[in-house]
């Protein structure tokens, strides 16, 4: 049993913990206590939670979010409410902190919010994945709604499918800090009471908005990142913002607003257009590991160590160490991943070399690593087989590469030579017989890679030439020695 301290927290787990639901743990926790969600999960928690104590909720390495919302087959923890109302209703006046948690509100009731807060307090979310289940759902409104003096911090978080405001201040005051976050499909309606966008404020209260090192993809390019019904009492400091919005970052704010260092030459887009950041998946649940395969250095879309009154976090949403020049958003930009083919099979090769066997194919990758050996030389047997299956000929004759080599190769022919080098020694395949040159292209599957941001097409391709001549073909197929000149 835990004691609720930071070193010995209350444990939420499917088995072996103090509680089996986060809801029960929060109901029982006292002010200042810690709750840790642990282990793998075969189902999602579907509850509505009232936070009546100043508690900290966190996940361990097995249960924490993985950089995108849960989908079938995942084993991390997700809180998924399908009931009308709010996922979390905060009634405590202390501090509520939540870290590394995946939360989705999957209901279309009126005024549904993930966090509803109507008391003066402090709210902190770090490294969380937060969103709604229906893109453009007109009743799924805000991630955090408040009508009180609230100090809000979102750091290294990902937001998606937010109809109105990520943070909605209604007749409220306080400080909003959005530091190193990534937001996708935000503000489906620009006319929802002047409170649409990353921060929506409909209040005469005193509010300071600090946004730093953040990527925001608005549902419409004419929608501002922040909206404000009145300039009175509002200060906005926005630095190193990348967005697809063509409207000023904050609408109706004093002229003293700081927009220092914002990147006008780079936007976040859903397609791979030169000079833009792109997403690896634009199908819900969004995988917002960001890629810029060609232009990351060229467009200078990087951040300083400080800005907007905030400091760059030491890691990103996945725990990857950040280093200068800092990438913008919750994710460090995935390194350009390559695969280069060498070995004896890439030289001048004929079909006789394949029927004899022993040619080597050396695959060297950069920007990722091979999975460690499991049931197969690279990851599981299926993972290694997927690597072999990725090497295909453009044509597919009956006795060609695809049927006689790729489909008959054993996974034991592959060796994980190092973390970045795999060697495939092609076994003899007596049935290989071609009449025209074959070109083989290697596509490295995600299944064989540790990070696996996407498949990799290897360079160069290699070719196999047919062996011409009646005597050689006859000798190979009949195992008869032919003597000339008798």
For each residue, the residues with C-beta under 8 A, 3 or more apart:
1: 18
2: 5 8 9 10 11 18 36
3: 8
4: 8 9 10 29 30 33 34 35
5: 2 8 9 33 34
6: 9 34 56
7:
8: 2 3 4 5
9: 2 4 5 6 33 34 35 36 58
10: 2 4 18 19 25 28 29 33 34 35 36
11: 2 16 17 18 19 35 36 38
12: 17 18 19 20 21 22 24 25 35 36 37 38
13: 16 17 20 37 38 39
14: 17 20 39 40 41 42 43
15: 20 39
16: 11 13 39
17: 11 12 13 14 20 38 39
18: 1 2 10 11 12 25
19: 10 11 12 22 24 25 28
20: 12 13 14 15 17 24
21: 12 24 25 45 47
22: 12 19 25 26 35 37 45 47 49 57 79
23: 26 27 45 47 48 49
24: 12 19 20 21 27 28
25: 10 12 18 19 21 22 28 29 35
26: 22 23 29 35 49 50 51 52 53 55 57
27: 23 24 50 52
28: 10 19 24 25
29: 4 10 25 26 33 35 53 55
30: 4 33 53
31: 53 54 55 92 94
32: 54 55
33: 4 5 9 10 29 30 53 55 56
34: 4 5 6 9 10 55 56 58
35: 4 9 10 11 12 22 25 26 29 55 56 57 58
36: 2 9 10 11 12 57 58 59 60
37: 12 13 22 57 58 59 60 63 77 101
38: 11 12 13 17 59 60 62 63
39: 13 14 15 16 17 60 62 63
40: 14 62 63 75 76
41: 14 44 63 75 76 77 78
42: 14 75
43: 14
44: 41 70 77 78 79 80
45: 21 22 23 77 78 79 80
46: 80 81 82 83
47: 21 22 23 79 81
48: 23 81 83 85 86 87 88 89
49: 22 23 26 79 87 88 89
50: 26 27 88 89 90 91
51: 26 55 88 89 90 91 92 96
52: 26 27 91 92
53: 26 29 30 31 33 92 94
54: 31 32 92 94 95 96 121
55: 26 29 31 32 33 34 35 51 96 97
56: 6 33 34 35 97 98 99
57: 22 26 35 36 37 97 98 99 101
58: 9 34 35 36 37 98 99 100 101
59: 36 37 38 63 64 65 76 77 99 100 101
60: 36 37 38 39 63 64
61: 64
62: 38 39 40 75 76
63: 37 38 39 40 41 59 60 76 77
64: 59 60 61 76 77 100 101 102 127
65: 59 68 76 78 100 101 102 127 128 129 317
66: 74 76 102 318
67: 129 158 287 288 289 317 318 331
68: 65 71 129 158 281 285 286 287 288 289
69: 78 102 104 129 131 160 284 285 286
70: 44 74 76 78 80 102 104 285
71: 68 74 285
72:
73:
74: 66 70 71 78
75: 40 41 42 62
76: 40 41 59 62 63 64 65 66 70 102
77: 37 41 44 45 59 63 64 101 102
78: 41 44 45 65 69 70 74 102 103 104
79: 22 44 45 47 49 87 101 102 103 104
80: 44 45 46 70 103 104 105 106 133
81: 46 47 48 85 87 104 105 106 107
82: 46 106 107
83: 46 48 107 109
84: 107 109 110 112
85: 48 81 89 107 109 112
86: 48 89 105 112 113 114 115 116
87: 48 49 79 81 103 105 113 114 115
88: 48 49 50 51 114 115 116
89: 48 49 50 51 85 86 116 117
90: 50 51 96 115 116 117 119 121 123
91: 50 51 52 118 119
92: 31 51 52 53 54 96 119 121
93: 119 120 121
94: 31 53 54 121 122
95: 54 121 122 123 124
96: 51 54 55 90 92 121 122 123 124
97: 55 56 57 124 125 126
98: 56 57 58 101 124 125 126 128
99: 56 57 58 59 125 126 127 128
100: 58 59 64 65 126 127 128
101: 37 57 58 59 64 65 77 79 98 128 129
102: 64 65 66 69 70 76 77 78 79 128 129
103: 78 79 80 87 114 128 129 130 131
104: 69 70 78 79 80 81 130 131 132 133
105: 80 81 86 87 112 113 114 131 132 133 140
106: 80 81 82 132 133 134
107: 81 82 83 84 85 112 133 140
108: 112 134 137 139 140
109: 83 84 85 112 139
110: 84 139
111: 139 141
112: 84 85 86 105 107 108 109 132 139 140 141
113: 86 87 105 116 141 142 143 144 145 168
114: 86 87 88 103 105 130 132 142 143 144
115: 86 87 88 90 123 143 144 145
116: 86 88 89 90 113 145
117: 89 90 121 123 144 145 146 148 150
118: 91 146 147 148
119: 90 91 92 93 148
120: 93 148 149 150
121: 54 90 92 93 94 95 96 117 148 150 151
122: 94 95 96 150 151
123: 90 95 96 115 117 144 150 151 152 153
124: 95 96 97 98 152 153 155
125: 97 98 99 128 130 153 154 155 157
126: 97 98 99 100 153 154 155 156 157
127: 64 65 99 100 155 156 157 317 318 319
128: 65 98 99 100 101 102 103 125 154 157 158
129: 65 67 68 69 101 102 103 157 158 160 317
130: 103 104 114 125 143 157 158 159 160
131: 69 103 104 105 143 158 159 160 161 162 285 286
132: 104 105 106 112 114 135 137 140 160 161 162 163
133: 80 104 105 106 107 137 140 161 284
134: 106 108 137 140 161
135: 132 161 185 188 284
136: 161 163 185 188 219
137: 108 132 133 134 140 161 163
138: 163 188 189
139: 108 109 110 111 112 163
140: 105 107 108 112 132 133 134 137 161 162 163
141: 111 112 113 145 162 163 164 165 168 192
142: 113 114 145 162 164 165 166 167 168 200
143: 113 114 115 130 131 159 162 165 166 167
144: 113 114 115 117 123 152 166 167 168
145: 113 115 116 117 141 142 165 168 170
146: 117 118 150 152 167 168 169 170 172 174
147: 118 170 171 172
148: 117 118 119 120 121 172
149: 120 172 173 174 205
150: 117 120 121 122 123 146 169 172 174
151: 121 122 123 174 175
152: 123 124 144 146 167 174 175 176 177
153: 123 124 125 126 177 179
154: 125 126 128 157 159 166 167 177 178 179 181
155: 124 125 126 127 177 179 180 181 313
156: 126 127 179 180 181 313 315 316 317 330
157: 125 126 127 128 129 130 154 181 182 317 330
158: 67 68 128 129 130 131 181 182 183 184 286 288 317 330
159: 130 131 143 154 162 166 181 182 183 184 186 198
160: 69 129 130 131 132 183 184 185 284 285 286 288
161: 131 132 133 134 135 136 137 140 184 185 284
162: 131 132 140 141 142 143 159 165 166 183 185 186 187 188
163: 132 136 137 138 139 140 141 187 188 189 192
164: 141 142 168 187 188 189 192 195 196 200
165: 141 142 143 145 162 168 187 195 196 197 198 199 200 227
166: 142 143 144 154 159 162 178 183 186 197 198 199
167: 142 143 144 146 152 154 176 178 198 199 200
168: 113 141 142 144 145 146 164 165 195 200 201 202
169: 146 150 172 173 174 176 195 199 200 201 202 203 205 207
170: 145 146 147 195 202 203
171: 147 202 203 204 205
172: 146 147 148 149 150 169 201 203 205 207
173: 149 169 203 205 206 207 233
174: 146 149 150 151 152 169 205 207 208
175: 151 152 207 208 210
176: 152 167 169 199 207 208 209 210
177: 152 153 154 155 210 309 310
178: 154 166 167 181 198 199 209 210 211 212 214
179: 153 154 155 156 210 211 212 213 214 308 310 311 312 313
180: 155 156 212 213 214 312 313 316 328 329 330
181: 154 155 156 157 158 159 178 214 215 329 330
182: 157 158 159 214 215 216 288 290 317 329 330 331
183: 158 159 160 162 166 186 198 214 215 216 217
184: 158 159 160 161 217 268 279 286 288
185: 135 136 160 161 162 188 217 219 286
186: 159 162 166 183 197 198 216 217 218 219 223
187: 162 163 164 165 190 196 197 218 219 220 223
188: 135 136 138 162 163 164 185 219
189: 138 163 164 192 196
190: 187 196 220 222 223 224 227
191: 196
192: 141 163 164 189 195 196 200
193: 196 200 202 229
194: 200 201 202 227 228 229 251 252
195: 164 165 168 169 170 192 200 201 202 227 229
196: 164 165 187 189 190 191 192 193 200 223 227
197: 165 166 186 187 200 218 223 224 225 226 227
198: 159 165 166 167 178 183 186 211 214 216 225 226
199: 165 166 167 169 176 178 209 211 225 226 227
200: 142 164 165 167 168 169 192 193 194 195 196 197 226 227 228
201: 168 169 172 194 195 207 209 226 227 228 229 234
202: 168 169 170 171 193 194 195 228 229
203: 169 170 171 172 173 207 229 230 233
204: 171 230 232 233
205: 149 169 171 172 173 174 233
206: 173 233 234
207: 169 172 173 174 175 176 201 203 233 234 235
208: 174 175 176 234 235 236 237
209: 176 178 199 201 226 234 235 236 237 238 250
210: 175 176 177 178 179 236 237 238 308 309 310
211: 178 179 198 199 214 225 226 236 237 238 239 241 249 308
212: 178 179 180 237 238 239 240 303 306 307 308 309 310 312
213: 179 180 239 240 303 307 310 312 326 328 329
214: 178 179 180 181 182 183 198 211 240 241 242 328 329
215: 181 182 183 242 243 268 277 290 328 329 330
216: 182 183 186 198 225 241 242 243 244 245 268
217: 183 184 185 186 243 244 268 269 270 279
218: 186 187 197 221 223 224 225 243 244 245
219: 136 185 186 187 188 223
220: 187 190 223
221: 218 244 245 246 247
222: 190 245 246 247
223: 186 187 190 196 197 218 219 220 245 247
224: 190 197 218 227 245 247 248 249 250 251
225: 197 198 199 211 216 218 238 241 243 245 249 250
226: 197 198 199 200 201 209 211 236 249 250 251
227: 165 190 194 195 196 197 199 200 201 224 250 251 252
228: 194 200 201 202 231 234 250 251 252 253
229: 193 194 195 201 202 203 252
230: 203 204 233 234 252
231: 228 234 252 253 254
232: 204
233: 173 203 204 205 206 207 230
234: 201 206 207 208 209 228 230 231 253 254
235: 207 208 209 253 254 256 257
236: 208 209 210 211 226 249 250 253 257 258
237: 208 209 210 211 212 257 258 308 309
238: 209 210 211 212 225 241 249 250 257 258 259 262 308
239: 211 212 213 258 259 260 261 262 304 307 308
240: 212 213 214 261 262 263 303 304 307 308 328
241: 211 214 216 225 238 249 259 262 263
242: 214 215 216 262 263 266 267 268 277 301 328 329
243: 215 216 217 218 225 249 267 268
244: 216 217 218 221 267 268 269
245: 216 218 221 222 223 224 225 249
246: 221 222
247: 221 222 223 224 251
248: 224 251
249: 211 224 225 226 236 238 241 243 245 259 262
250: 209 224 225 226 227 228 236 238 253 257
251: 194 224 226 227 228 247 248
252: 194 227 228 229 230 231
253: 228 231 234 235 236 250 257
254: 231 234 235 257
255:
256: 235
257: 235 236 237 238 250 253 254
258: 236 237 238 239 308
259: 238 239 241 249 262
260: 239 307
261: 239 240 303 304 307
262: 238 239 240 241 242 249 259
263: 240 241 242 266 299 300 301 328
264:
265: 275 299 300 301
266: 242 263 275 276 277 295 299 300 301
267: 242 243 244 276 277
268: 184 215 216 217 242 243 244 276 277 278 279 290 329
269: 217 244 273 276 277 278
270: 217 278 279 282
271: 276 278
272: 276 278 293
273: 269 276 278
274: 294 295
275: 265 266 295 298 299
276: 266 267 268 269 271 272 273 292 295
277: 215 242 266 267 268 269 290 291 292 301 328 329 333
278: 268 269 270 271 272 273 290 291 292
279: 184 217 268 270 282 286 287 288 289 290 291
280: 287 288 289 290 291 334 453 454
281: 68 286 287 288
282: 270 279 286
283: 286
284: 69 133 135 160 161
285: 68 69 70 71 131 160
286: 68 69 131 158 160 184 185 279 281 282 283
287: 67 68 279 280 281
288: 67 68 158 160 182 184 279 280 281 329 330 331
289: 67 68 279 280 331 334 453
290: 182 215 268 277 278 279 280 327 329 331 333 334
291: 277 278 279 280 333 334 453 454
292: 276 277 278 295 296 299 301 333
293: 272 296 336
294: 274 298 336
295: 266 274 275 276 292 298 299
296: 292 293 299 301 327 333
297: 300
298: 275 294 295
299: 263 265 266 275 292 295 296
300: 263 265 266 297
301: 242 263 265 266 277 292 296 327 328
302: 324 325 326 327 328
303: 212 213 240 261 307 312 325 326 327 328
304: 239 240 261 307 312 326
305: 311 312 324 326
306: 212 310 311 312
307: 212 213 239 240 260 261 303 304 310
308: 179 210 211 212 237 238 239 240 258
309: 177 210 212 237
310: 177 179 210 212 213 306 307
311: 179 305 306
312: 179 180 212 213 303 304 305 306 322 326
313: 155 156 179 180 316 322
314: 321 322
315: 156 318 319 320 321 322
316: 156 180 313 319 320 322 327 330 331 332
317: 65 67 127 129 156 157 158 182 330 331
318: 66 67 127 315 331
319: 127 315 316
320: 315 316 332
321: 314 315
322: 312 313 314 315 316 326 327 332
323: 326
324: 302 305
325: 302 303
326: 213 302 303 304 305 312 322 323
327: 290 296 301 302 303 316 322 331 332 333
328: 180 213 214 215 240 242 263 277 301 302 303
329: 180 181 182 213 214 215 242 268 277 288 290
330: 156 157 158 180 181 182 215 288 316 317
331: 67 182 288 289 290 316 317 318 327 334
332: 316 320 322 327
333: 277 290 291 292 296 327
334: 280 289 290 291 331 337 367 451 453
335: 366 367 368
336: 293 294 366 367
337: 334 365 366 367 368 449 453 454 456
338: 365 366 367 456 459
339: 363 364 365 442 444 456 457 458 459
340: 363 364 365 366 458 459
341: 346 361 362 363 364 442 458 459 460 461 462
342: 346 362 364
343: 346 359 360 361 362 423
344: 347 349 359 360
345: 349 353 359 360 361 426 462
346: 341 342 343 349 361 460 462
347: 344
348: 465
349: 344 345 346 353 354 359 462 463 464 465
350: 353 354 464 465 466 467
351: 354 355 432 433 434 464 465 466 467
352: 355 356 467 472 476
353: 345 349 350 356 358 359 464
354: 349 350 351 357 359 401 404 405 426 428 429 432 464
355: 351 352 428 429 430 432 476
356: 352 353 428
357: 354 426 427 428 429
358: 353 425 426 428
359: 343 344 345 349 353 354 425 426
360: 343 344 345 423 424 425 426
361: 341 343 345 346 391 423 424 425 426 442 462
362: 341 342 343 417 421 422 423
363: 339 340 341 387 421 422 423 424 442 444 458
364: 339 340 341 342 420 421
365: 337 338 339 340 368 369 370 420 421 444 449 456
366: 335 336 337 338 340 420
367: 334 335 336 337 338
368: 335 337 365 449 450 451 452 453 456
369: 365 419 420 449 450 451
370: 365 378 379 416 419 420 421 422 448 449 450
371: 374 378 379 383 447 448 449 450
372: 379 416
373: 376 377 378 379 416
374: 371 379 380 381 383
375: 380 381
376: 373 379 380 381 382 383 384 385 411 414
377: 373 384 411 412 414 415 416 422
378: 370 371 373 383 384 387 414 416 422 448
379: 370 371 372 373 374 376 382 383 384 447 448
380: 374 375 376 383 384
381: 374 375 376 384 385 411
382: 376 379 385 386 447
383: 371 374 376 378 379 380 386 387 445 447 448
384: 376 377 378 379 380 381 387 388 411 414 448
385: 376 381 382 388 389 411
386: 382 383 389 390 445 447 448
387: 363 378 383 384 390 414 422 444 445 447 448
388: 384 385 391 406 409 411 413 414 424
389: 385 386 392 406 445
390: 386 387 442 443 444 445 455
391: 361 388 401 406 440 441 442 443
392: 389 401 402 406 440 441 443
393: 396 400 401 402 406 438 439 440 441
394: 438 439 441
395: 400 436 438
396: 393 400 402 403
397: 400 403 434 435 436 438
398: 403
399: 403 404 431 432 433 434
400: 393 395 396 397 403 404 432 434 438
401: 354 391 392 393 404 405 406 432 434 438 440 464
402: 392 393 396 405 406 407
403: 396 397 398 399 400 406 407 408
404: 354 399 400 401 407 408 429 431 432 433
405: 354 401 402 408 409 426 429 432
406: 388 389 391 392 393 401 402 403 409
407: 402 403 404
408: 403 404 405 429
409: 388 405 406 413 424 426 427
410: 413 427
411: 376 377 381 384 385 388 414
412: 377
413: 388 409 410 424 425 426 427
414: 376 377 378 384 387 388 411 422 423 424
415: 377 422 423 424 425
416: 370 372 373 377 378 419 421 422
417: 362 421 422 423
418: 421
419: 369 370 416
420: 364 365 366 369 370
421: 362 363 364 365 370 416 417 418
422: 362 363 370 377 378 387 414 415 416 417 448
423: 343 360 361 362 363 414 415 417
424: 360 361 363 388 409 413 414 415
425: 358 359 360 361 413 415
426: 345 354 357 358 359 360 361 405 409 413 429
427: 357 409 410 413
428: 354 355 356 357 358
429: 354 355 357 404 405 408 426 432
430: 355
431: 399 404
432: 351 354 355 399 400 401 404 405 429
433: 351 399 404 476 477
434: 351 397 399 400 401 437 438 464 466
435: 397 466
436: 395 397 466
437: 434 463 464 465 466
438: 393 394 395 397 400 401 434 463 464
439: 393 394 461 462 463
440: 391 392 393 401 461 462 463 464
441: 391 392 393 394 457 458 461
442: 339 341 361 363 390 391 457 458 461
443: 390 391 392 455 456 457 458
444: 339 363 365 387 390 448 449 455 456 457 458
445: 383 386 387 389 390 448 449 455
446: 449 452 453 454 455
447: 371 379 382 383 386 387 452
448: 370 371 378 379 383 384 386 387 422 444 445 452
449: 337 365 368 369 370 371 444 445 446 452 456
450: 368 369 370 371
451: 334 368 369
452: 368 446 447 448 449
453: 280 289 291 334 337 368 446
454: 280 291 337 446
455: 390 443 444 445 446
456: 337 338 339 365 368 443 444 449
457: 339 441 442 443 444
458: 339 340 341 363 441 442 443 444 461
459: 338 339 340 341
460: 341 346
461: 341 439 440 441 442 458
462: 341 345 346 349 361 439 440
463: 349 437 438 439 440
464: 349 350 351 353 354 401 434 437 438 440
465: 348 349 350 351 437
466: 350 351 434 435 436 437
467: 350 351 352 472 473 476
468: 472
469: 472 473
470: 473 474
471: 474 475 482 484
472: 352 467 468 469 475 476
473: 467 469 470 476 477
474: 470 471 477 478 480 482
475: 471 472 478 479 480 481 482
476: 352 355 433 467 472 473 479
477: 433 473 474
478: 474 475
479: 475 476
480: 474 475
481: 475
482: 471 474 475
483: 486
484: 471
485:
486: 483
